[in-house]
Amino acid sequence: MRVLVLGAGATGGYFGGRLLEKGEDVTFLVREKREQQLKEEGLVIKSKHGDAQLRPRTIRAGSGDDPFDVVFIATKAYHLKEALEAVEPFVREYTTVIPLLNGIEHLDEMRRFFSKDQVIGGLCFIESTLNEKGHIIQTSETHELAYGEWSGRETDRVKKLSETFSGTKASFRLSDTIEQDMWQKYLFITTLSGMTSLMRSSIGPVLDTLEGRTYFQQLFEEVRLTMAENGAPLAEGIVEKQMALTEKLGYNMKSSMLRDIEKGLHIEADHLQGYLLLLAERTGVETPLLRLIYQHLKVYEKNL
């Protein structure tokens, strides 16, 4: 299968790089600066799961219209419109589009832009970042990408995807509950990013404080209730499960949002915390801690 990855950053570069490392037909759609970086340095992955130095094929937006079988959208939410316009010439009616964004709100825009049948579910769990040379630094035990049909069925196209994605040094997992997986990842990432960004700290020191676990528990519950009241298909006991997962994370683990704040970059406050506040207001759910975190993030954005 011909694979196009929109973005060669810490997420798209990692998973696309693992496919390229395996020998799959992978192309990266990148901006000029990143393309130059990749020409000079190569696509460099430094990971506890194995290092790699690759010479990827790259293209730029507007450089043609060759078709691809599968397109990964690995970008920040505030670049989504630009990203969809950039990949549109390479998408055909048979192309499968897999989003790797955090959150849920982006799905409506993607389904309007492409057809509902083209966009399947997708998410990833990974802690990775780019260093000053553009090398991908991947530090977490978990490096999983999940994908699947909204119906949960194992269709011919996801069987073909499974064949393409198998045998890499990353974990590509076909899910029969992808909608639930995406909502539950949204619950987890909103809480993790919100708490670490509010406290300006990695997770360990927050959990070590007297009230740290209490605040984590409160935010998990506010977000869970908001999602449940809006029809999200969450598993029973999800807060307890995610709280246990949080406590097992590395002491120095930081959310990608906090890493972006530390670099003075734009963040996804509206897409993550802001969208949930809209859902909470729609159903009358009280979310005082979520609202405080969102206000904190908006003040950061005002100071950029």
NUFI-412427 format. One record per residue: x, y, z of N, C-alpha, C in turn; residue in one letter. Coordinates in steps of 0.001 Angstrom, whole numbers, padded with zeros to 6 digits. Atoms other than C-alpha are relative to their C-alpha. Example, Ala and Ser with C-alpha at 12.3 -4.5 7.8 and 13.67 -1.06 7.14 Angstrom:
BEGIN
000890_-001190_000000_012300_-004500_007800_000900_001200_000000_A
-000820_-001190_-000060_013670_-001060_007140_-000770_001090_000730_S
//
This chain:
BEGIN
000838_-001198_000000_000000_000000_000000_000876_001252_000000_M
-000704_-001276_-000001_001108_003548_-000681_-000511_000825_001186_R
000346_-000692_-001239_001176_005459_002617_000516_001435_-000061_V
-000387_-001400_-000118_001183_009254_002960_-000174_000428_001451_L
000067_-000513_-001368_001972_010787_006346_000087_001517_-000053_V
-000002_-001456_-000076_000992_014423_006834_000738_000389_001267_L
-000820_-000382_-001137_003765_015700_009052_001054_-001042_000293_G
-001093_000907_-000378_007111_014216_010036_000542_000436_001348_A
-000389_-000445_-001330_007123_015454_013604_000136_-001158_000959_G
-000249_000986_-001042_007275_013598_016876_-000943_-001193_-000089_A
000965_001093_000113_004170_011507_016122_000026_-000626_-001392_T
000011_000529_001361_003868_011143_012343_001354_-000507_-000429_G
-001352_000430_000354_007616_010925_011957_000370_-001319_000635_G
-000328_001253_-000688_007843_008138_014517_-000696_-001189_-000655_Y
000730_001156_000518_005090_005856_013247_000247_-000195_-001494_F
-000349_000121_001408_005746_006647_009588_001410_-000530_-000181_G
-001378_000473_000059_009432_006089_010225_000116_-001489_000271_G
-000027_001437_-000287_008785_002658_011725_-000502_-000812_-001192_R
000464_000674_001209_006815_001693_008610_001069_000042_-001090_L
-001077_-000133_000987_009604_003015_006381_001160_-000920_000342_L
-001066_000874_-000478_012170_001145_008458_-000274_-001457_-000380_E
000410_001360_000364_010213_-002059_007782_000131_-000246_-001497_K
-000084_000142_001452_010326_-001366_004042_-001276_000334_-000738_G
001244_-000385_000660_006836_-000040_003340_000197_001265_-000838_E
-000026_-001141_000917_006129_002573_000659_-000609_001210_000716_D
000450_-001118_-000833_005932_005721_002817_000553_001316_-000553_V
-000383_-001353_000397_005991_009381_001781_-000484_000969_001080_T
000361_-001010_-000992_005953_012377_004133_-000311_001320_-000699_F
000399_-001315_000503_004089_015585_003240_000393_001025_001049_L
-000607_-000875_-001003_006072_018327_004981_000148_001420_-000521_V
-000302_-001377_000360_006799_022030_005030_001465_000119_-000422_R
-001339_-000199_000564_009947_023522_003474_001105_-000188_001045_E
-001046_000082_-001024_011918_023827_006723_000256_-001445_000422_K
-000152_001397_-000410_011237_020239_007759_000593_-000832_-001131_R
-000557_000739_001138_012004_018971_004265_001510_000193_-000079_E
-001434_-000273_000033_015408_020660_004370_000711_-000727_001136_Q
-000557_000690_-001162_016042_019231_007828_000162_-001496_-000291_Q
-000037_001431_000305_015229_015720_006613_001044_-000321_-001072_L
-001035_000206_001020_017527_016118_003595_001390_000035_000628_K
-001318_-000155_-000621_020416_017209_005806_000290_-001077_001047_E
-000211_000900_-001135_019932_014936_008827_-000543_-001407_-000222_E
000755_001230_000090_017662_012181_007586_-001110_-000002_001041_G
001025_000174_-001029_014706_010984_009621_000627_-000840_001098_L
-000737_000654_-001083_016397_010149_012904_-000950_-000284_001159_V
000798_000428_-001149_014606_008184_015621_000948_-000508_001077_I
-000761_000478_-001151_016211_007778_019025_-001020_-000494_001021_K
001069_000611_-000781_014100_005355_021027_000513_-001169_000808_S
-000329_001164_-000809_014303_002792_023784_-000405_-001293_-000701_K
000420_001175_000768_012695_000450_021253_000869_-000216_-001243_H
-000906_000157_001132_015534_000860_018780_000155_001286_-000780_G
-000275_-001213_000769_017225_003756_016972_-000086_-000291_-001500_D
000031_000139_001456_016908_004394_013245_000451_001307_-000630_A
-000338_-001167_000817_018380_006767_010661_-000408_-000335_-001424_Q
000643_000355_001254_016314_006802_007493_000088_001149_-000991_L
000037_-001008_001068_016229_008626_004161_-001390_-000024_-000617_R
001397_000076_000433_012538_009352_003631_-000254_000738_-001315_P
000501_-000724_001163_010735_010392_000475_-000929_001093_000512_R
000825_-001120_-000449_009154_013832_000971_-000631_000721_-001188_T
000651_-000875_000970_006724_016035_-000939_-000512_001220_000752_I
000550_-001231_-000576_005355_019509_-000362_-001413_000208_-000515_R
001362_-000329_000440_001807_020822_-000590_000051_000678_-001358_A
000056_-000590_001333_000896_021688_-004170_000988_-000584_-000984_G
-001058_000551_000859_003616_019469_-005623_-000480_-001109_-000930_S
000508_001041_000876_001326_017018_-007433_-001313_-000545_000503_G
001270_000602_-000400_-001690_014762_-007121_000039_-001519_-000116_D
-000097_001453_000035_-000382_011195_-007079_-000877_-000598_001100_D
000908_000566_-001003_-002904_008963_-005263_000711_-000883_001017_P
-000496_000865_-001067_-002262_007166_-001970_-001144_-000860_000516_F
001005_000923_-000526_-004058_004208_-000411_-000423_000351_001414_D
000300_-000367_-001379_-003842_005451_003160_000722_001293_000344_V
-000569_-001284_-000398_-003239_008906_004619_-000139_000142_001510_V
000012_-000316_-001430_-002273_009592_008228_000015_001513_000159_F
000026_-001422_-000325_-003211_013056_009500_000586_000156_001396_I
-000696_-000152_-001289_-000664_013736_012257_000410_001459_000139_A
-000251_-001432_-000136_-000934_017433_013046_-000711_000512_001246_T
000730_-000638_-001089_-002096_019803_015762_-001365_000475_-000515_K
001356_-000351_000401_-005784_020713_015741_-000078_001370_-000657_A
000066_-001353_000558_-005084_024379_014979_000580_000077_-001417_Y
-000483_000065_001377_-003435_023296_011688_-000866_-000920_-000859_H
000759_001036_000695_-006212_020901_010658_-000506_000446_-001364_L
000549_-000461_001289_-007861_022978_007920_001093_000042_-001066_K
-001141_-000061_000919_-004499_023638_006291_000459_-001404_-000385_E
-000441_001367_000254_-003610_019949_006622_-000941_-000713_-000970_A
000970_000656_000871_-006814_018732_004969_000112_000518_-001431_L
-000163_-000579_001334_-006344_021119_002062_001283_-000502_-000663_E
-001276_000461_000546_-002745_019939_001658_-000075_-001435_-000508_A
000047_001414_000415_-003603_016227_001433_-001088_-000274_-001027_V
001143_000257_000877_-006786_016604_-000645_000396_-000483_-001394_E
-000339_000462_001353_-005035_016257_-004058_000478_-001449_-000053_P
-000562_001354_-000026_-003562_012905_-002975_-001024_-001056_000429_F
001061_000889_-000488_-006863_011408_-001776_-000953_-000350_-001139_V
000994_000471_000963_-009123_009297_-003966_-001157_-000614_000767_R
001174_000551_-000672_-012471_007724_-003242_000329_-001280_000762_E
-000398_001234_-000685_-010692_004486_-002217_001007_000228_001134_Y
-001008_-000298_-001014_-008208_006237_000103_-000600_-000081_001411_T
000390_000042_-001410_-008459_005494_003838_000756_001084_000755_T
-000589_-001103_-000755_-007838_008541_006049_-000061_-000344_001489_V
-000084_000358_-001411_-006644_007894_009608_000492_001204_000798_I
-000428_-001143_-000817_-006570_010827_012079_000783_-000463_001218_P
-000771_000276_-001207_-003955_010826_014836_000009_001202_000936_L
000108_-001168_-000867_-005080_014024_016552_-000559_-000409_001352_L
000650_000164_-001293_-006012_014266_020202_-001419_000546_-000074_N
001342_-000555_-000078_-009642_014850_021069_-000979_-000674_-000937_G
001108_000534_000782_-012878_014310_019141_-000525_001017_-001006_I
000653_-001045_000790_-013976_017648_017672_000411_-000029_-001471_E
-000508_-000017_001372_-011820_017236_014546_-000746_-000947_-000935_H
000652_000996_000851_-013884_014281_013313_-001089_000610_-000871_L
001062_-000632_000783_-016813_016445_012210_000572_000736_-001200_D
-000609_-000741_001108_-014551_018655_010121_000580_-000945_-001054_E
-000579_000948_000944_-012786_015682_008556_-001072_-000709_-000814_M
001093_000683_000713_-016059_013948_007672_-000699_000925_-000974_R
000558_-000955_000956_-017313_017131_006025_000929_000173_-001193_R
-000995_-000244_001052_-014090_017510_004049_000115_-001203_-000932_F
-000007_001241_000769_-013854_013881_002926_-001365_-000667_000198_F
001252_000696_-000262_-016642_011302_002925_000085_-000702_001355_S
000029_000694_-001291_-017750_009609_006154_000656_-001368_-000106_K
-000563_001340_000179_-016658_006261_004702_001523_000018_-000081_D
-001463_-000055_000151_-013109_007434_004012_000724_000118_001336_Q
-000657_-000288_-001278_-012351_008507_007599_-000321_-001110_000992_V
000191_000993_-001042_-011837_005662_010058_000568_000545_001309_I
-000486_-000460_-001291_-010936_005918_013730_001487_-000239_000170_G
-001425_000158_-000256_-007380_006413_014899_000449_000811_001200_G
-000600_-000708_-001130_-005327_007436_017916_001357_-000610_000269_L
-001287_000578_-000380_-001894_006907_019391_000343_000378_001439_C
-000562_-000252_-001322_-000198_006678_022774_001516_-000039_-000138_F
-001452_-000066_000133_003408_007835_022736_000500_001255_000697_I
-000674_-001190_-000514_005753_010209_024539_001231_000216_-000869_E
-001105_-000285_000917_008039_011762_021952_000050_001492_-000265_S
-000190_-001417_000296_009435_015134_020975_001118_000144_-001021_T
-001106_-000296_000921_011777_016747_018455_001059_000810_000735_L
-001071_-000830_-000564_015168_018031_019551_000367_001109_-000985_N
-000342_-001162_000820_016923_021065_018061_000435_-000371_-001411_E
-000396_000463_001339_018178_018996_015108_-001151_-000627_-000776_K
001130_000640_000649_014728_017641_014330_-000017_-001502_000174_G
000006_001437_-000286_015551_014183_015672_-001194_-000326_000890_H
001131_000434_-000802_012621_012274_017152_000532_-000741_001223_I
-000438_000603_-001253_013286_011460_020813_-001219_-000663_000637_I
001148_000767_-000496_010907_008707_021961_000403_-000708_001284_Q
-000476_000431_-001320_011067_007836_025662_-000941_-000933_000753_T
000968_000777_-000770_007952_005926_026703_000033_-001481_-000359_S
000169_001430_000289_007429_002184_027032_-001087_-000194_-001046_E
001124_000117_000924_004161_002662_025182_000273_000787_-001273_T
-000085_-000673_001309_004331_003475_021478_-000998_-000696_-000913_H
001096_000732_000645_000971_002302_020210_-000833_000911_-000881_E
000942_-000655_000894_-001152_003380_017262_-001170_-000958_-000201_L
001202_000816_000160_-004733_002060_017228_-000853_000574_-001126_A
000835_-000407_001117_-007093_002163_014246_-001128_-001015_-000129_Y
001093_000948_000175_-010392_000598_013264_-001218_000643_-000627_G
001266_-000446_000574_-013756_000818_011575_-000928_000454_001121_E
000953_-000488_-000997_-016472_002770_013414_-000980_-001104_000394_W
000919_001105_-000278_-018670_-000340_013158_000633_-001084_000853_S
-000696_001056_-000706_-016013_-002492_014809_000252_-001239_-000834_G
-000158_001175_000850_-016110_-004921_011879_001413_-000090_-000571_R
-001304_000223_000626_-012954_-006438_010419_-000209_-000089_-001508_E
000264_-000081_001431_-013442_-005290_006834_001253_-000333_-000806_T
-001138_000302_000878_-011252_-006051_003843_001075_001081_000097_D
-001018_-001056_000004_-009601_-002644_004026_000828_000005_001278_R
-000813_000009_-001210_-008571_-002936_007679_000863_-001256_000067_V
-000865_001177_000104_-007270_-006456_006977_001258_000344_-000796_K
-001153_-000429_000803_-005030_-004925_004296_000897_000942_000798_K
-000784_-000890_-000851_-003986_-002190_006720_000809_-000804_001016_L
-000692_000827_-000988_-003110_-004836_009303_001228_-000671_-000591_S
-001145_000622_000672_-000840_-006586_006813_001121_001012_-000190_E
-000997_-001052_000223_000907_-003313_006008_000664_000418_001301_T
-000500_-000524_-001267_001290_-002279_009643_000705_-001051_000869_F
-000593_001056_-000832_002473_-005643_010993_001511_-000053_-000183_S
-001434_000247_000113_006104_-006476_011711_000882_001212_000160_G
-000824_-001185_-000237_007294_-003002_012701_000483_000013_001452_T
-000486_-000144_-001377_009147_-001895_015837_-000928_000850_000864_K
001040_-000680_-000771_006062_000091_016889_-001211_-000911_000064_A
001203_000811_-000165_002720_-001316_018012_-001155_000639_-000768_S
001187_-000402_000752_-000038_-000930_015420_-001114_-000987_000354_F
001042_000892_-000516_-003283_-002321_016875_-001338_000267_-000677_R
001349_-000088_000554_-006539_-003005_015064_-001000_-000128_001137_L
000968_-000035_-001100_-009393_-002113_017437_-001414_-000201_-000535_S
001411_000137_000345_-013013_-003250_017297_-000877_000896_000870_D
000726_-000981_-000821_-013978_-000506_019789_000669_001368_-000134_T
-000832_-001189_000203_-012198_002453_018224_-000678_001276_000499_I
000663_-001216_-000484_-014864_005051_019093_000160_000120_001514_E
-000205_-000009_-001449_-014699_004087_022766_001459_000310_000330_Q
-001431_-000240_-000234_-010893_004032_022587_000335_001486_-000141_D
-000308_-001409_000242_-010835_007575_021192_-000560_000894_001104_M
000567_-000786_-001103_-013187_008979_023857_000809_-000191_001276_W
-000742_000267_-001229_-011211_007279_026607_001403_000589_-000059_Q
-001287_-000682_000132_-007923_008578_025236_-000194_001504_000223_K
000325_-001416_-000188_-009560_012034_025138_-000136_000317_001494_Y
000120_-000155_-001450_-010486_011635_028810_001378_000035_000653_L
-001325_000114_-000612_-006938_010626_029692_000878_001203_-000344_F
-000929_-001060_000424_-005071_013252_027641_-000463_001368_000496_I
000504_-001276_-000522_-007354_016108_028745_000379_000172_001461_T
-000350_-000057_-001418_-006751_015271_032385_001502_000136_000196_T
-001456_-000049_-000134_-003027_014640_032012_000559_001347_-000449_L
-000506_-001282_000501_-002386_017734_029899_-000461_001146_000881_S
000523_-001067_-000845_-004621_019875_032098_000737_000120_001319_G
-000645_-000043_-001308_-003016_018910_035392_001483_000348_-000096_M
-001433_-000305_000095_000629_018960_034268_000221_001432_-000469_T
-000148_-001382_000474_000116_022282_032461_-000368_000997_001091_S
000391_-000880_-001096_-001700_023873_035404_001104_000086_001041_L
-001036_000056_-001036_001041_022764_037792_001394_000286_-000551_M
-001301_-000222_000643_003860_023361_035260_001036_-001012_000512_R
-000851_001022_-000578_005337_020062_036343_-000227_-001337_-000684_S
000185_001397_000381_005952_016497_035284_-000938_-000651_001020_S
001077_000604_-000784_003511_014053_036773_000418_-000411_001415_I
-000438_000507_-001295_005620_012709_039653_-000169_000973_001146_G
000151_-000954_-001095_005848_015852_041802_-001451_000369_000301_P
001417_-000306_-000244_002113_016523_041316_-000626_-001081_000869_V
000572_001103_-000773_001173_013078_042616_000611_-000116_001390_L
-000671_000059_-001301_003659_013453_045483_-000557_000998_001009_D
000533_-001002_-000917_001857_016467_046931_-001245_-000521_000709_T
001098_000452_-000851_-000858_016166_049572_-001311_-000136_-000770_L
001285_-000015_000696_-003762_017045_047261_000115_-000411_-001470_E
-000199_000285_001419_-002255_015984_043913_-000932_-001067_-000548_G
000876_001077_000461_-004127_012706_043596_-001476_000409_000055_R
001387_-000453_-000131_-007339_014356_044774_-000406_000842_-001200_T
000314_-000841_001148_-007177_016967_042019_-000060_-000816_-001289_Y
000065_000875_001167_-006387_014320_039393_-001338_-000735_-000039_F
001266_000747_-000079_-009375_012278_040567_-001178_000907_-000326_Q
001100_-000930_000251_-011639_015331_040518_-000105_000342_-001479_Q
000043_-000368_001409_-010648_016309_036975_-000444_-001178_-000861_L
000465_001187_000718_-011041_012759_035686_-001523_-000110_000084_F
001439_000177_-000194_-014548_012673_037166_-000799_001096_-000702_E
000698_-001077_000717_-015569_016089_035778_-000064_-000297_-001490_E
-000047_000281_001436_-014477_015075_032295_-000841_-001231_-000328_V
000797_001217_000241_-016008_011588_032551_-001495_000307_-000005_R
001416_-000314_-000091_-019379_012961_033634_-000457_000821_-001203_L
000319_-000804_001177_-019333_015537_030833_-000158_-000886_-001224_T
000057_000898_001153_-018607_012846_028250_-001211_-000918_000072_M
001117_000928_-000159_-021175_010424_029652_-001336_000687_-000263_A
001241_-000746_000205_-023897_013086_029668_-000214_000361_-001466_E
000100_-000293_001429_-023148_013682_025989_000079_-001267_-000854_N
000146_001249_000745_-023413_010021_025014_001264_-000724_-000368_G
-001256_000681_000326_-019759_008977_024908_-000031_-001434_000522_A
000046_001412_-000400_-019361_005160_025053_001182_-000397_000873_P
-001106_000275_-000915_-017070_004928_028093_-000207_-001333_000715_L
000061_001274_-000711_-016235_001651_029823_-000304_000234_001478_A
000249_-000058_-001442_-017354_000940_033377_001339_000103_000744_E
-001202_-000119_-000813_-014796_001991_035980_001164_000668_-000690_G
-001098_-000579_000787_-012812_004046_033471_000847_000968_000830_I
-000785_-000941_-000809_-011785_006711_036018_000993_-000756_000873_V
-000901_000788_-000846_-010331_004109_038377_001138_-000600_-000820_E
-001026_000587_000861_-008499_002430_035500_001021_001053_-000443_K
-000922_-001035_000478_-007053_005693_034203_000776_000628_001150_Q
-000734_-000488_-001155_-006125_006853_037681_001146_-000952_000323_M
-001047_000992_-000249_-004200_003607_038176_001098_000112_-001052_A
-000984_-000170_001070_-002505_004115_034794_000845_001247_000238_L
-000713_-001245_-000285_-001586_007687_035765_001078_-000216_001051_T
-000944_000222_-001092_000109_006500_038940_001163_-000898_-000396_E
-001084_000864_000480_002218_004041_036929_000923_000703_-000984_K
-000818_-000731_000966_003591_006684_034572_001338_000396_000621_L
-001312_-000402_-000479_007225_007708_034827_-000044_001305_000769_G
-000016_-001170_-000876_008041_010308_037474_000188_001290_-000801_Y
-000328_-001204_000784_009374_012749_034850_-000851_000145_-001254_N
000846_-000052_001179_006610_012165_032299_-000749_001322_-000071_M
000705_-001260_000240_005190_015388_030818_-000956_-000184_-001174_K
000909_000008_001143_002214_015903_028545_000626_000799_-001141_S
-000493_-000764_001146_002890_017172_025033_-000416_001455_000099_S
000431_-001387_-000180_000899_020292_025944_000984_000754_000883_M
-000974_-000658_-000865_003284_021096_028786_001324_000210_-000726_L
-001243_-000160_000770_006256_020494_026500_-000112_001182_-000965_R
000207_-001127_000911_004761_022960_024015_000015_001324_000763_D
-000020_-001214_-000828_004203_025525_026791_001436_000374_000357_I
-001395_-000259_-000366_007826_025169_027881_000803_000546_-001177_E
-000675_-000504_001201_008881_025890_024278_-000617_001298_-000513_K
000670_-001218_000434_006532_028887_024006_-000802_-000173_-001275_G
000735_000308_001230_004442_027209_021289_-001509_000100_000222_L
001450_000034_-000084_000742_027232_020494_-000451_-001336_000592_H
000526_001206_-000646_-001418_024698_022333_-001443_-000243_-000466_I
001328_000408_000449_-004724_022883_021784_-001054_000181_001094_E
000930_-000229_-001106_-006665_024401_024679_-001451_-000023_-000466_A
001384_-000037_000473_-009801_025056_022618_-000461_-001375_-000459_D
000353_001300_000553_-009744_021656_020946_-000201_-001052_001086_H
000089_000987_-001073_-009273_019700_024185_-000924_000493_001122_L
000782_-000442_-001150_-010458_021509_027315_-001200_000862_-000414_Q
001063_-000908_000409_-012531_024148_025506_-001220_-000719_-000558_G
001120_000752_000580_-014646_021677_023536_-000788_-000718_001089_Y
000689_000673_-001106_-015429_019751_026721_-000841_000972_000818_L
000797_-000999_-000717_-016583_022946_028416_-001293_000307_-000752_L
001218_-000198_000790_-019029_023488_025545_-000979_-001151_000214_L
000852_001161_-000243_-020338_019949_026024_-000595_000047_001403_L
000484_-000087_-001375_-020612_020517_029782_-001128_001022_000121_A
001034_-001034_-000046_-022613_023717_029309_-001281_-000483_-000670_E
001160_000513_000733_-024904_021938_026838_-000860_-000900_000879_R
000729_000970_-000817_-025862_019327_029442_-000074_000381_001479_T
000121_-000492_-001365_-025551_021379_032642_000922_-000666_001008_G
-000959_000646_-000900_-022524_019570_034098_000913_001058_000611_V
-000884_-000932_-000688_-020540_021515_036714_001449_-000497_-000105_E
-001401_000396_000203_-016800_021498_035907_000940_001099_000488_T
-000801_-001127_-000492_-015014_024005_038174_001495_-000158_-000237_P
-001442_000176_000196_-011527_022481_037915_000352_000071_-001480_L
-000226_-000083_001444_-011748_022025_034148_-000069_001450_-000464_L
000139_-001410_000390_-012893_025639_033825_001228_000807_000443_R
-001197_-000686_-000476_-009949_026867_035942_001192_-000311_-000910_L
-001118_000396_000861_-007483_024909_033808_-000111_000682_-001360_I
000191_-000643_001302_-008979_026263_030590_000343_001485_000079_Y
-000323_-001419_-000179_-008763_029835_031905_001512_000195_000095_Q
-001459_-000045_-000138_-005130_029213_032878_000674_-000116_-001369_H
-000581_000206_001326_-004346_027961_029357_-000268_001191_-000920_L
000316_-001154_000843_-006100_030900_027712_000852_001212_000376_K
-000905_-001086_-000407_-004016_033347_029775_001382_-000241_-000603_V
-001273_000324_000656_-000907_031532_028529_-000043_000415_-001477_Y
000110_-000331_001425_-002155_031947_024941_000015_001517_-000210_E
000019_-001470_000111_-002786_035666_025508_001411_000575_000092_K
-001358_-000491_-000200_000855_036059_026531_001002_-000475_-001049_N
-000922_000459_001052_002302_034333_023471_000481_001154_-000864_L
//
